[in-house]
Amino acid sequence: MKNLQKLIIGGIALTLSLTPLVGAITPAEVAARVATDDVTVKFLEMLCDDHGGRLTGHPANEAAMVDLEAALRELDLNPTRENFPMRGWVRADDTLTMNGPVTREMRAIGIGYIEPTGPIAGPVVDLGAGGPEAFERDFPAGAIGLFGPSAKGRTDEVSARAVEHGLSALMFINRVGGGQLLARTGGFHGESLPLPVYSITQEEGFWMRRLIVRDVAVEVGLQARSYTKPIETSNLRVRIPGRSKETVLVGAHFDSWDQGQGAIDNGLGIAQLLAIARVLRDEELERTVELVWYNGEEQGLWGSRYAIESGVDAKNPPVVMLNLDMVGVPIAVNAMGHDDLLPVLERWNSSRGDAALEQGVQNKSWVASDHTPYQVNGVRIITFNAPIDHDSVRYYHDFGDTYDKLTPELIKDSAATIASLVVELAQVADLPTGTLPPAEVEALLLKAKLDSRLKATGMWKF
């Protein structure tokens, strides 16, 4: 009878396709169920502890995705893979040593898309923030540049300046202290960096900087062994069909860097999507809900770029995309510059009563996560203002990003709020539909002053 009812409804005039379902699950009911579901908490613990970091192209990434597929099939869902090619990167034993005035092995890692180089050694020169003005001088032969913690321009831009002025390598000082490093990509499109770039600790970076201020010669030596190679990887997608073909897409990146377990960034998002799958698997919805775990985000948004430009979403763009990237318990929901989403989000937040988000509905566009490819292609985006405690989030992209930095309450409470909004968007009658015309997208991004950043990553389409 259930299948027959769907068939009959599909034959009724389209004007009735979003008539509210009698007895349909409500946002409040979904939130209550997710908030008491411990299964996703345990799943994330096992995923982190069994596999460690999930660098795209690494065997741990594939093994972890197999486990996620199995968990979804246990729910009688049918996860599908969306395969795509990308430029992968293999981390090897990249070494960096201080040769003088003190001899010591430095705590350092190569950043994404460096290639085998060396061994080389050279004097260290301080480039400040790495801006163009720092290169308006002569450098000793074979000099190795030191810059950061903040940087003027992307790493690939600083690298291009360094090559132009004859430097042989770069060291980027991390943004926080405590011996931490920052794994990161050197570019968004897989191009090999023209020289080795290392992430180093504040402590050793500031040490060298103090010596240079005193005119004490500092020399370092290095050998880079990491390398790029073409790989094929995949996104994972689950479809929860509704009465309408209009799709609410919820995405989170599956991959992580390899230094820790990728629990905060972005195991949390993996668990939040799984929680939504668990609570909605048997529910009748007006709109179709699709859940996508993207790969290749850390190395340049590869999975989301493929999905909207060449994959499933290029053929049937969603009416709205929610991106879950390091989303703690929300204190606000963000319409991302889409004024026509504000009434829907305001009404949802008001309906939550005492559970209404502390800072309500915001409307500020931003870029540099998996929503960005959808954003530039005219899909409406929703994100959350959902900070994670600084004592935990400071460890992202390094060895300390481990499961113990999260709590069961954070995982369940964040997923409960997210799932509540997903149901609202799947059921509400007045959700704006269709994609935005390019001129409107361009105006939105220009208003938010995001054009220069998008141009720097090669994602500006206008």
Secondary structure, DSSP 8 states (H G I E B T S, - for coil): -HHHHHHHHHTS-GGGTT---TT---HHHHHHHHHT--HHHHHHHHHHHHH----TTSHHHHHHHHHHHHHHHTTT---EEEEEEEEEEE----EEEEEESS-EE--EEE-BT---EEEEEEEEEE-TT--GGGGSS---TT-EEEE-SS-SS-HHHHHHHHHHTT--EEEEE-SS-SS-----BS-SS----SS-EEEE-HHHHHHHHHHHHTT---EEEEEE--EEEEEEEEEEEEEE--SEEEEEEEEEE----SSS--IIIIIHHHHHHHHHHHHHTT---SEEEEEEEESS-TTTSHHHHHHHHTSHHHHS--SEEEE-SS--S-SEEE-TT-GGGHHHHHHHHHHTGGG--TT-EE-----SSTTHHHHHTT-EEEEEE----HHHHTTTTSTT--GGGS-HHHHHHHHHHHHHHHHHHHH-TT---S---HHHHHHHHHHTT-HHHHHHTT----
